[in-house]
Amino acid sequence: MKLDKSYKKSGFTLMEAVLAMMIMFLIVNLAVLLIKSAQNKAQQNFNMKITEVVQDLESPKHAFELVEVRSDQLTLYSKTEEKRYYLGSYVNHDMLRYTPGHMPLVLGVQHVFFKKERNLIQIKLVSNGKKSISYVYIPPQKKR
């Protein structure tokens, strides 16, 4: 019996299929690692931004005194600049900012909530799906 040498096989061998699956497995694992790394970096950036807000509120740069606490806004008085500031969410632009003027502190804000607890102010913030609860000390405004 004579074999036809012009016959070509079609399809994958078992070894080729296993190799293709191993390459796909490596690609998926690499993608998962990259996504997790990006999520961790975003969380670190968010935490750092919240820390910057707390440090700014407590810094001698403004020397803030607390005038009023509402659930959606803090009213502050800057002794160094001798003017009032309002810290709250700017809903139309999804940001936490000081007014007067336009000083955005955190972007992507969906919700902010302020609450006075003894001599601390609790700030609950939801930004880009991430939640944060921070506490800041702002001394009360002295009677003038």
Phi and psi in radians as a Rosetta constraint file:
Dihedral C 1 N 2 CA 2 C 2 CIRCULARHARMONIC -1.821 0.35
Dihedral N 2 CA 2 C 2 N 3 CIRCULARHARMONIC 2.314 0.35
Dihedral C 2 N 3 CA 3 C 3 CIRCULARHARMONIC -1.515 0.35
Dihedral N 3 CA 3 C 3 N 4 CIRCULARHARMONIC 2.432 0.35
Dihedral C 3 N 4 CA 4 C 4 CIRCULARHARMONIC -1.434 0.35
Dihedral N 4 CA 4 C 4 N 5 CIRCULARHARMONIC 1.988 0.35
Dihedral C 4 N 5 CA 5 C 5 CIRCULARHARMONIC -1.360 0.35
Dihedral N 5 CA 5 C 5 N 6 CIRCULARHARMONIC -0.225 0.35
Dihedral C 5 N 6 CA 6 C 6 CIRCULARHARMONIC -1.421 0.35
Dihedral N 6 CA 6 C 6 N 7 CIRCULARHARMONIC -0.155 0.35
Dihedral C 6 N 7 CA 7 C 7 CIRCULARHARMONIC -1.227 0.35
Dihedral N 7 CA 7 C 7 N 8 CIRCULARHARMONIC 2.204 0.35
Dihedral C 7 N 8 CA 8 C 8 CIRCULARHARMONIC -2.012 0.35
Dihedral N 8 CA 8 C 8 N 9 CIRCULARHARMONIC 2.372 0.35
Dihedral C 8 N 9 CA 9 C 9 CIRCULARHARMONIC -1.381 0.35
Dihedral N 9 CA 9 C 9 N 10 CIRCULARHARMONIC 2.671 0.35
Dihedral C 9 N 10 CA 10 C 10 CIRCULARHARMONIC -2.158 0.35
Dihedral N 10 CA 10 C 10 N 11 CIRCULARHARMONIC 2.687 0.35
Dihedral C 10 N 11 CA 11 C 11 CIRCULARHARMONIC 1.764 0.35
Dihedral N 11 CA 11 C 11 N 12 CIRCULARHARMONIC 3.099 0.35
Dihedral C 11 N 12 CA 12 C 12 CIRCULARHARMONIC -1.639 0.35
Dihedral N 12 CA 12 C 12 N 13 CIRCULARHARMONIC 2.615 0.35
Dihedral C 12 N 13 CA 13 C 13 CIRCULARHARMONIC -1.446 0.35
Dihedral N 13 CA 13 C 13 N 14 CIRCULARHARMONIC 2.899 0.35
Dihedral C 13 N 14 CA 14 C 14 CIRCULARHARMONIC -1.047 0.35
Dihedral N 14 CA 14 C 14 N 15 CIRCULARHARMONIC -0.695 0.35
Dihedral C 14 N 15 CA 15 C 15 CIRCULARHARMONIC -1.139 0.35
Dihedral N 15 CA 15 C 15 N 16 CIRCULARHARMONIC -0.711 0.35
Dihedral C 15 N 16 CA 16 C 16 CIRCULARHARMONIC -1.133 0.35
Dihedral N 16 CA 16 C 16 N 17 CIRCULARHARMONIC -0.690 0.35
Dihedral C 16 N 17 CA 17 C 17 CIRCULARHARMONIC -1.149 0.35
Dihedral N 17 CA 17 C 17 N 18 CIRCULARHARMONIC -0.745 0.35
Dihedral C 17 N 18 CA 18 C 18 CIRCULARHARMONIC -1.126 0.35
Dihedral N 18 CA 18 C 18 N 19 CIRCULARHARMONIC -0.741 0.35
Dihedral C 18 N 19 CA 19 C 19 CIRCULARHARMONIC -1.093 0.35
Dihedral N 19 CA 19 C 19 N 20 CIRCULARHARMONIC -0.742 0.35
Dihedral C 19 N 20 CA 20 C 20 CIRCULARHARMONIC -1.103 0.35
Dihedral N 20 CA 20 C 20 N 21 CIRCULARHARMONIC -0.707 0.35
Dihedral C 20 N 21 CA 21 C 21 CIRCULARHARMONIC -1.171 0.35
Dihedral N 21 CA 21 C 21 N 22 CIRCULARHARMONIC -0.654 0.35
Dihedral C 21 N 22 CA 22 C 22 CIRCULARHARMONIC -1.140 0.35
Dihedral N 22 CA 22 C 22 N 23 CIRCULARHARMONIC -0.700 0.35
Dihedral C 22 N 23 CA 23 C 23 CIRCULARHARMONIC -1.133 0.35
Dihedral N 23 CA 23 C 23 N 24 CIRCULARHARMONIC -0.745 0.35
Dihedral C 23 N 24 CA 24 C 24 CIRCULARHARMONIC -1.104 0.35
Dihedral N 24 CA 24 C 24 N 25 CIRCULARHARMONIC -0.713 0.35
Dihedral C 24 N 25 CA 25 C 25 CIRCULARHARMONIC -1.053 0.35
Dihedral N 25 CA 25 C 25 N 26 CIRCULARHARMONIC -0.763 0.35
Dihedral C 25 N 26 CA 26 C 26 CIRCULARHARMONIC -1.131 0.35
Dihedral N 26 CA 26 C 26 N 27 CIRCULARHARMONIC -0.717 0.35
Dihedral C 26 N 27 CA 27 C 27 CIRCULARHARMONIC -1.118 0.35
Dihedral N 27 CA 27 C 27 N 28 CIRCULARHARMONIC -0.773 0.35
Dihedral C 27 N 28 CA 28 C 28 CIRCULARHARMONIC -1.122 0.35
Dihedral N 28 CA 28 C 28 N 29 CIRCULARHARMONIC -0.766 0.35
Dihedral C 28 N 29 CA 29 C 29 CIRCULARHARMONIC -1.099 0.35
Dihedral N 29 CA 29 C 29 N 30 CIRCULARHARMONIC -0.696 0.35
Dihedral C 29 N 30 CA 30 C 30 CIRCULARHARMONIC -1.119 0.35
Dihedral N 30 CA 30 C 30 N 31 CIRCULARHARMONIC -0.732 0.35
Dihedral C 30 N 31 CA 31 C 31 CIRCULARHARMONIC -1.112 0.35
Dihedral N 31 CA 31 C 31 N 32 CIRCULARHARMONIC -0.741 0.35
Dihedral C 31 N 32 CA 32 C 32 CIRCULARHARMONIC -1.086 0.35
Dihedral N 32 CA 32 C 32 N 33 CIRCULARHARMONIC -0.747 0.35
Dihedral C 32 N 33 CA 33 C 33 CIRCULARHARMONIC -1.103 0.35
Dihedral N 33 CA 33 C 33 N 34 CIRCULARHARMONIC -0.715 0.35
Dihedral C 33 N 34 CA 34 C 34 CIRCULARHARMONIC -1.135 0.35
Dihedral N 34 CA 34 C 34 N 35 CIRCULARHARMONIC -0.705 0.35
Dihedral C 34 N 35 CA 35 C 35 CIRCULARHARMONIC -1.143 0.35
Dihedral N 35 CA 35 C 35 N 36 CIRCULARHARMONIC -0.781 0.35
Dihedral C 35 N 36 CA 36 C 36 CIRCULARHARMONIC -1.098 0.35
Dihedral N 36 CA 36 C 36 N 37 CIRCULARHARMONIC -0.687 0.35
Dihedral C 36 N 37 CA 37 C 37 CIRCULARHARMONIC -1.116 0.35
Dihedral N 37 CA 37 C 37 N 38 CIRCULARHARMONIC -0.745 0.35
Dihedral C 37 N 38 CA 38 C 38 CIRCULARHARMONIC -1.131 0.35
Dihedral N 38 CA 38 C 38 N 39 CIRCULARHARMONIC -0.693 0.35
Dihedral C 38 N 39 CA 39 C 39 CIRCULARHARMONIC -1.130 0.35
Dihedral N 39 CA 39 C 39 N 40 CIRCULARHARMONIC -0.741 0.35
Dihedral C 39 N 40 CA 40 C 40 CIRCULARHARMONIC -1.097 0.35
Dihedral N 40 CA 40 C 40 N 41 CIRCULARHARMONIC -0.732 0.35
Dihedral C 40 N 41 CA 41 C 41 CIRCULARHARMONIC -1.130 0.35
Dihedral N 41 CA 41 C 41 N 42 CIRCULARHARMONIC -0.723 0.35
Dihedral C 41 N 42 CA 42 C 42 CIRCULARHARMONIC -1.092 0.35
Dihedral N 42 CA 42 C 42 N 43 CIRCULARHARMONIC -0.712 0.35
Dihedral C 42 N 43 CA 43 C 43 CIRCULARHARMONIC -1.144 0.35
Dihedral N 43 CA 43 C 43 N 44 CIRCULARHARMONIC -0.709 0.35
Dihedral C 43 N 44 CA 44 C 44 CIRCULARHARMONIC -1.120 0.35
Dihedral N 44 CA 44 C 44 N 45 CIRCULARHARMONIC -0.727 0.35
Dihedral C 44 N 45 CA 45 C 45 CIRCULARHARMONIC -1.109 0.35
Dihedral N 45 CA 45 C 45 N 46 CIRCULARHARMONIC -0.705 0.35
Dihedral C 45 N 46 CA 46 C 46 CIRCULARHARMONIC -1.107 0.35
Dihedral N 46 CA 46 C 46 N 47 CIRCULARHARMONIC -0.826 0.35
Dihedral C 46 N 47 CA 47 C 47 CIRCULARHARMONIC -1.080 0.35
Dihedral N 47 CA 47 C 47 N 48 CIRCULARHARMONIC -0.685 0.35
Dihedral C 47 N 48 CA 48 C 48 CIRCULARHARMONIC -1.159 0.35
Dihedral N 48 CA 48 C 48 N 49 CIRCULARHARMONIC -0.672 0.35
Dihedral C 48 N 49 CA 49 C 49 CIRCULARHARMONIC -1.143 0.35
Dihedral N 49 CA 49 C 49 N 50 CIRCULARHARMONIC -0.737 0.35
Dihedral C 49 N 50 CA 50 C 50 CIRCULARHARMONIC -1.101 0.35
Dihedral N 50 CA 50 C 50 N 51 CIRCULARHARMONIC -0.729 0.35
Dihedral C 50 N 51 CA 51 C 51 CIRCULARHARMONIC -1.072 0.35
Dihedral N 51 CA 51 C 51 N 52 CIRCULARHARMONIC -0.701 0.35
Dihedral C 51 N 52 CA 52 C 52 CIRCULARHARMONIC -1.101 0.35
Dihedral N 52 CA 52 C 52 N 53 CIRCULARHARMONIC -0.675 0.35
Dihedral C 52 N 53 CA 53 C 53 CIRCULARHARMONIC -1.110 0.35
Dihedral N 53 CA 53 C 53 N 54 CIRCULARHARMONIC -0.816 0.35
Dihedral C 53 N 54 CA 54 C 54 CIRCULARHARMONIC -1.087 0.35
Dihedral N 54 CA 54 C 54 N 55 CIRCULARHARMONIC -0.769 0.35
Dihedral C 54 N 55 CA 55 C 55 CIRCULARHARMONIC -1.109 0.35
Dihedral N 55 CA 55 C 55 N 56 CIRCULARHARMONIC -0.668 0.35
Dihedral C 55 N 56 CA 56 C 56 CIRCULARHARMONIC -1.147 0.35
Dihedral N 56 CA 56 C 56 N 57 CIRCULARHARMONIC -0.699 0.35
Dihedral C 56 N 57 CA 57 C 57 CIRCULARHARMONIC -1.149 0.35
Dihedral N 57 CA 57 C 57 N 58 CIRCULARHARMONIC -0.581 0.35
Dihedral C 57 N 58 CA 58 C 58 CIRCULARHARMONIC -1.643 0.35
Dihedral N 58 CA 58 C 58 N 59 CIRCULARHARMONIC -0.070 0.35
Dihedral C 58 N 59 CA 59 C 59 CIRCULARHARMONIC -1.342 0.35
Dihedral N 59 CA 59 C 59 N 60 CIRCULARHARMONIC 2.697 0.35
Dihedral C 59 N 60 CA 60 C 60 CIRCULARHARMONIC -1.291 0.35
Dihedral N 60 CA 60 C 60 N 61 CIRCULARHARMONIC -0.131 0.35
Dihedral C 60 N 61 CA 61 C 61 CIRCULARHARMONIC -0.978 0.35
Dihedral N 61 CA 61 C 61 N 62 CIRCULARHARMONIC -0.776 0.35
Dihedral C 61 N 62 CA 62 C 62 CIRCULARHARMONIC -1.762 0.35
Dihedral N 62 CA 62 C 62 N 63 CIRCULARHARMONIC -0.457 0.35
Dihedral C 62 N 63 CA 63 C 63 CIRCULARHARMONIC 0.871 0.35
Dihedral N 63 CA 63 C 63 N 64 CIRCULARHARMONIC 1.000 0.35
Dihedral C 63 N 64 CA 64 C 64 CIRCULARHARMONIC -1.175 0.35
Dihedral N 64 CA 64 C 64 N 65 CIRCULARHARMONIC 2.521 0.35
Dihedral C 64 N 65 CA 65 C 65 CIRCULARHARMONIC -2.118 0.35
Dihedral N 65 CA 65 C 65 N 66 CIRCULARHARMONIC 2.503 0.35
Dihedral C 65 N 66 CA 66 C 66 CIRCULARHARMONIC -1.441 0.35
Dihedral N 66 CA 66 C 66 N 67 CIRCULARHARMONIC 2.180 0.35
Dihedral C 66 N 67 CA 67 C 67 CIRCULARHARMONIC -1.732 0.35
Dihedral N 67 CA 67 C 67 N 68 CIRCULARHARMONIC -0.854 0.35
Dihedral C 67 N 68 CA 68 C 68 CIRCULARHARMONIC -2.689 0.35
Dihedral N 68 CA 68 C 68 N 69 CIRCULARHARMONIC 2.544 0.35
Dihedral C 68 N 69 CA 69 C 69 CIRCULARHARMONIC -2.060 0.35
Dihedral N 69 CA 69 C 69 N 70 CIRCULARHARMONIC 2.099 0.35
Dihedral C 69 N 70 CA 70 C 70 CIRCULARHARMONIC -2.053 0.35
Dihedral N 70 CA 70 C 70 N 71 CIRCULARHARMONIC 2.844 0.35
Dihedral C 70 N 71 CA 71 C 71 CIRCULARHARMONIC -1.106 0.35
Dihedral N 71 CA 71 C 71 N 72 CIRCULARHARMONIC -0.452 0.35
Dihedral C 71 N 72 CA 72 C 72 CIRCULARHARMONIC -1.953 0.35
Dihedral N 72 CA 72 C 72 N 73 CIRCULARHARMONIC 0.005 0.35
Dihedral C 72 N 73 CA 73 C 73 CIRCULARHARMONIC -2.811 0.35
Dihedral N 73 CA 73 C 73 N 74 CIRCULARHARMONIC 2.524 0.35
Dihedral C 73 N 74 CA 74 C 74 CIRCULARHARMONIC -1.875 0.35
Dihedral N 74 CA 74 C 74 N 75 CIRCULARHARMONIC 2.389 0.35
Dihedral C 74 N 75 CA 75 C 75 CIRCULARHARMONIC -1.857 0.35
Dihedral N 75 CA 75 C 75 N 76 CIRCULARHARMONIC 2.146 0.35
Dihedral C 75 N 76 CA 76 C 76 CIRCULARHARMONIC -2.177 0.35
Dihedral N 76 CA 76 C 76 N 77 CIRCULARHARMONIC 2.663 0.35
Dihedral C 76 N 77 CA 77 C 77 CIRCULARHARMONIC -2.093 0.35
Dihedral N 77 CA 77 C 77 N 78 CIRCULARHARMONIC 2.218 0.35
Dihedral C 77 N 78 CA 78 C 78 CIRCULARHARMONIC -1.630 0.35
Dihedral N 78 CA 78 C 78 N 79 CIRCULARHARMONIC 2.029 0.35
Dihedral C 78 N 79 CA 79 C 79 CIRCULARHARMONIC -1.207 0.35
Dihedral N 79 CA 79 C 79 N 80 CIRCULARHARMONIC -0.609 0.35
Dihedral C 79 N 80 CA 80 C 80 CIRCULARHARMONIC -1.257 0.35
Dihedral N 80 CA 80 C 80 N 81 CIRCULARHARMONIC -0.601 0.35
Dihedral C 80 N 81 CA 81 C 81 CIRCULARHARMONIC -1.771 0.35
Dihedral N 81 CA 81 C 81 N 82 CIRCULARHARMONIC -0.153 0.35
Dihedral C 81 N 82 CA 82 C 82 CIRCULARHARMONIC 0.928 0.35
Dihedral N 82 CA 82 C 82 N 83 CIRCULARHARMONIC 0.875 0.35
Dihedral C 82 N 83 CA 83 C 83 CIRCULARHARMONIC -2.673 0.35
Dihedral N 83 CA 83 C 83 N 84 CIRCULARHARMONIC 2.839 0.35
Dihedral C 83 N 84 CA 84 C 84 CIRCULARHARMONIC -1.525 0.35
Dihedral N 84 CA 84 C 84 N 85 CIRCULARHARMONIC 2.511 0.35
Dihedral C 84 N 85 CA 85 C 85 CIRCULARHARMONIC -2.174 0.35
Dihedral N 85 CA 85 C 85 N 86 CIRCULARHARMONIC 2.643 0.35
Dihedral C 85 N 86 CA 86 C 86 CIRCULARHARMONIC -2.127 0.35
Dihedral N 86 CA 86 C 86 N 87 CIRCULARHARMONIC 2.159 0.35
Dihedral C 86 N 87 CA 87 C 87 CIRCULARHARMONIC -1.854 0.35
Dihedral N 87 CA 87 C 87 N 88 CIRCULARHARMONIC 2.112 0.35
Dihedral C 87 N 88 CA 88 C 88 CIRCULARHARMONIC -2.954 0.35
Dihedral N 88 CA 88 C 88 N 89 CIRCULARHARMONIC 3.126 0.35
Dihedral C 88 N 89 CA 89 C 89 CIRCULARHARMONIC -1.455 0.35
Dihedral N 89 CA 89 C 89 N 90 CIRCULARHARMONIC 2.326 0.35
Dihedral C 89 N 90 CA 90 C 90 CIRCULARHARMONIC -1.729 0.35
Dihedral N 90 CA 90 C 90 N 91 CIRCULARHARMONIC 1.636 0.35
Dihedral C 90 N 91 CA 91 C 91 CIRCULARHARMONIC -1.033 0.35
Dihedral N 91 CA 91 C 91 N 92 CIRCULARHARMONIC -0.783 0.35
Dihedral C 91 N 92 CA 92 C 92 CIRCULARHARMONIC -1.119 0.35
Dihedral N 92 CA 92 C 92 N 93 CIRCULARHARMONIC -0.392 0.35
Dihedral C 92 N 93 CA 93 C 93 CIRCULARHARMONIC -2.078 0.35
Dihedral N 93 CA 93 C 93 N 94 CIRCULARHARMONIC 0.198 0.35
Dihedral C 93 N 94 CA 94 C 94 CIRCULARHARMONIC 0.864 0.35
Dihedral N 94 CA 94 C 94 N 95 CIRCULARHARMONIC 1.007 0.35
Dihedral C 94 N 95 CA 95 C 95 CIRCULARHARMONIC -2.547 0.35
Dihedral N 95 CA 95 C 95 N 96 CIRCULARHARMONIC 2.726 0.35
Dihedral C 95 N 96 CA 96 C 96 CIRCULARHARMONIC -1.708 0.35
Dihedral N 96 CA 96 C 96 N 97 CIRCULARHARMONIC 2.223 0.35
Dihedral C 96 N 97 CA 97 C 97 CIRCULARHARMONIC -2.610 0.35
Dihedral N 97 CA 97 C 97 N 98 CIRCULARHARMONIC 2.810 0.35
Dihedral C 97 N 98 CA 98 C 98 CIRCULARHARMONIC -1.567 0.35
Dihedral N 98 CA 98 C 98 N 99 CIRCULARHARMONIC 2.506 0.35
Dihedral C 98 N 99 CA 99 C 99 CIRCULARHARMONIC -2.279 0.35
Dihedral N 99 CA 99 C 99 N 100 CIRCULARHARMONIC 2.649 0.35
Dihedral C 99 N 100 CA 100 C 100 CIRCULARHARMONIC -1.277 0.35
Dihedral N 100 CA 100 C 100 N 101 CIRCULARHARMONIC 2.902 0.35
Dihedral C 100 N 101 CA 101 C 101 CIRCULARHARMONIC 1.507 0.35
Dihedral N 101 CA 101 C 101 N 102 CIRCULARHARMONIC -2.867 0.35
Dihedral C 101 N 102 CA 102 C 102 CIRCULARHARMONIC -2.408 0.35
Dihedral N 102 CA 102 C 102 N 103 CIRCULARHARMONIC 1.603 0.35
Dihedral C 102 N 103 CA 103 C 103 CIRCULARHARMONIC -2.102 0.35
Dihedral N 103 CA 103 C 103 N 104 CIRCULARHARMONIC 1.470 0.35
Dihedral C 103 N 104 CA 104 C 104 CIRCULARHARMONIC -1.190 0.35
Dihedral N 104 CA 104 C 104 N 105 CIRCULARHARMONIC 2.382 0.35
Dihedral C 104 N 105 CA 105 C 105 CIRCULARHARMONIC -1.876 0.35
Dihedral N 105 CA 105 C 105 N 106 CIRCULARHARMONIC -0.770 0.35
Dihedral C 105 N 106 CA 106 C 106 CIRCULARHARMONIC -2.367 0.35
Dihedral N 106 CA 106 C 106 N 107 CIRCULARHARMONIC 2.332 0.35
Dihedral C 106 N 107 CA 107 C 107 CIRCULARHARMONIC -1.764 0.35
Dihedral N 107 CA 107 C 107 N 108 CIRCULARHARMONIC 2.814 0.35
Dihedral C 107 N 108 CA 108 C 108 CIRCULARHARMONIC 1.321 0.35
Dihedral N 108 CA 108 C 108 N 109 CIRCULARHARMONIC 0.424 0.35
Dihedral C 108 N 109 CA 109 C 109 CIRCULARHARMONIC -1.355 0.35
Dihedral N 109 CA 109 C 109 N 110 CIRCULARHARMONIC 2.191 0.35
Dihedral C 109 N 110 CA 110 C 110 CIRCULARHARMONIC -1.713 0.35
Dihedral N 110 CA 110 C 110 N 111 CIRCULARHARMONIC -0.555 0.35
Dihedral C 110 N 111 CA 111 C 111 CIRCULARHARMONIC -2.739 0.35
Dihedral N 111 CA 111 C 111 N 112 CIRCULARHARMONIC 2.439 0.35
Dihedral C 111 N 112 CA 112 C 112 CIRCULARHARMONIC -2.388 0.35
Dihedral N 112 CA 112 C 112 N 113 CIRCULARHARMONIC 2.480 0.35
Dihedral C 112 N 113 CA 113 C 113 CIRCULARHARMONIC -2.460 0.35
Dihedral N 113 CA 113 C 113 N 114 CIRCULARHARMONIC 2.243 0.35
Dihedral C 113 N 114 CA 114 C 114 CIRCULARHARMONIC -1.959 0.35
Dihedral N 114 CA 114 C 114 N 115 CIRCULARHARMONIC 2.481 0.35
Dihedral C 114 N 115 CA 115 C 115 CIRCULARHARMONIC -2.624 0.35
Dihedral N 115 CA 115 C 115 N 116 CIRCULARHARMONIC 2.353 0.35
Dihedral C 115 N 116 CA 116 C 116 CIRCULARHARMONIC -1.515 0.35
Dihedral N 116 CA 116 C 116 N 117 CIRCULARHARMONIC 2.229 0.35
Dihedral C 116 N 117 CA 117 C 117 CIRCULARHARMONIC -2.243 0.35
Dihedral N 117 CA 117 C 117 N 118 CIRCULARHARMONIC 1.810 0.35
Dihedral C 117 N 118 CA 118 C 118 CIRCULARHARMONIC 0.989 0.35
Dihedral N 118 CA 118 C 118 N 119 CIRCULARHARMONIC -2.028 0.35
Dihedral C 118 N 119 CA 119 C 119 CIRCULARHARMONIC -1.824 0.35
Dihedral N 119 CA 119 C 119 N 120 CIRCULARHARMONIC 0.274 0.35
Dihedral C 119 N 120 CA 120 C 120 CIRCULARHARMONIC -2.025 0.35
Dihedral N 120 CA 120 C 120 N 121 CIRCULARHARMONIC 2.729 0.35
Dihedral C 120 N 121 CA 121 C 121 CIRCULARHARMONIC -1.916 0.35
Dihedral N 121 CA 121 C 121 N 122 CIRCULARHARMONIC 2.179 0.35
Dihedral C 121 N 122 CA 122 C 122 CIRCULARHARMONIC -1.577 0.35
Dihedral N 122 CA 122 C 122 N 123 CIRCULARHARMONIC 2.303 0.35
Dihedral C 122 N 123 CA 123 C 123 CIRCULARHARMONIC -2.086 0.35
Dihedral N 123 CA 123 C 123 N 124 CIRCULARHARMONIC 1.974 0.35
Dihedral C 123 N 124 CA 124 C 124 CIRCULARHARMONIC -1.772 0.35
Dihedral N 124 CA 124 C 124 N 125 CIRCULARHARMONIC 2.212 0.35
Dihedral C 124 N 125 CA 125 C 125 CIRCULARHARMONIC -2.335 0.35
Dihedral N 125 CA 125 C 125 N 126 CIRCULARHARMONIC 2.337 0.35
Dihedral C 125 N 126 CA 126 C 126 CIRCULARHARMONIC -2.075 0.35
Dihedral N 126 CA 126 C 126 N 127 CIRCULARHARMONIC 2.086 0.35
Dihedral C 126 N 127 CA 127 C 127 CIRCULARHARMONIC -2.405 0.35
Dihedral N 127 CA 127 C 127 N 128 CIRCULARHARMONIC 2.151 0.35
Dihedral C 127 N 128 CA 128 C 128 CIRCULARHARMONIC 0.902 0.35
Dihedral N 128 CA 128 C 128 N 129 CIRCULARHARMONIC 0.684 0.35
Dihedral C 128 N 129 CA 129 C 129 CIRCULARHARMONIC 1.424 0.35
Dihedral N 129 CA 129 C 129 N 130 CIRCULARHARMONIC -0.094 0.35
Dihedral C 129 N 130 CA 130 C 130 CIRCULARHARMONIC -1.678 0.35
Dihedral N 130 CA 130 C 130 N 131 CIRCULARHARMONIC 2.443 0.35
Dihedral C 130 N 131 CA 131 C 131 CIRCULARHARMONIC -1.915 0.35
Dihedral N 131 CA 131 C 131 N 132 CIRCULARHARMONIC 2.524 0.35
Dihedral C 131 N 132 CA 132 C 132 CIRCULARHARMONIC -2.502 0.35
Dihedral N 132 CA 132 C 132 N 133 CIRCULARHARMONIC 2.452 0.35
Dihedral C 132 N 133 CA 133 C 133 CIRCULARHARMONIC -2.190 0.35
Dihedral N 133 CA 133 C 133 N 134 CIRCULARHARMONIC 2.093 0.35
Dihedral C 133 N 134 CA 134 C 134 CIRCULARHARMONIC -2.210 0.35
Dihedral N 134 CA 134 C 134 N 135 CIRCULARHARMONIC 2.760 0.35
Dihedral C 134 N 135 CA 135 C 135 CIRCULARHARMONIC -2.171 0.35
Dihedral N 135 CA 135 C 135 N 136 CIRCULARHARMONIC 2.437 0.35
Dihedral C 135 N 136 CA 136 C 136 CIRCULARHARMONIC -2.384 0.35
Dihedral N 136 CA 136 C 136 N 137 CIRCULARHARMONIC 2.512 0.35
Dihedral C 136 N 137 CA 137 C 137 CIRCULARHARMONIC -1.803 0.35
Dihedral N 137 CA 137 C 137 N 138 CIRCULARHARMONIC 2.114 0.35
Dihedral C 137 N 138 CA 138 C 138 CIRCULARHARMONIC -2.243 0.35
Dihedral N 138 CA 138 C 138 N 139 CIRCULARHARMONIC 2.062 0.35
Dihedral C 138 N 139 CA 139 C 139 CIRCULARHARMONIC -1.124 0.35
Dihedral N 139 CA 139 C 139 N 140 CIRCULARHARMONIC 2.597 0.35
Dihedral C 139 N 140 CA 140 C 140 CIRCULARHARMONIC -1.180 0.35
Dihedral N 140 CA 140 C 140 N 141 CIRCULARHARMONIC 2.670 0.35
Dihedral C 140 N 141 CA 141 C 141 CIRCULARHARMONIC -1.194 0.35
Dihedral N 141 CA 141 C 141 N 142 CIRCULARHARMONIC 2.355 0.35
Dihedral C 141 N 142 CA 142 C 142 CIRCULARHARMONIC -1.361 0.35
Dihedral N 142 CA 142 C 142 N 143 CIRCULARHARMONIC 2.501 0.35
Dihedral C 142 N 143 CA 143 C 143 CIRCULARHARMONIC -1.126 0.35
Dihedral N 143 CA 143 C 143 N 144 CIRCULARHARMONIC 2.309 0.35
